[in-house]
Amino acid sequence: MQITSIAAIYFLFWVMSAFVMLPFGVRTADEAGEAKVPGQADSAPVNFRPGRVALRATIIAALFTGLFVANYQYGWVTVADIDILPKPPGTAAR
């Protein structure tokens, strides 16, 4: 596998994990016991830390990319392993 492919896969995992990490550890003004700014949405976070989200996403993306590359290298799970659809009638089994 080429390094550019690994970088692209890492980027995809990073973006997905960053979006998954967004709601964790965020508190609203009501939960934190702080006053709201006029016009602030009820669901607006008080303590949003994008650096922490990016760090968590970086670690998770590195783990998933490592697993993906290892699976590609060693073939632990293949398409044949996850193919659950029945074969059409008249086709030979492989």
Helices and strands as residue ranges (DSSP letters): H 3-21, H 29-32, H 50-74, H 79-82
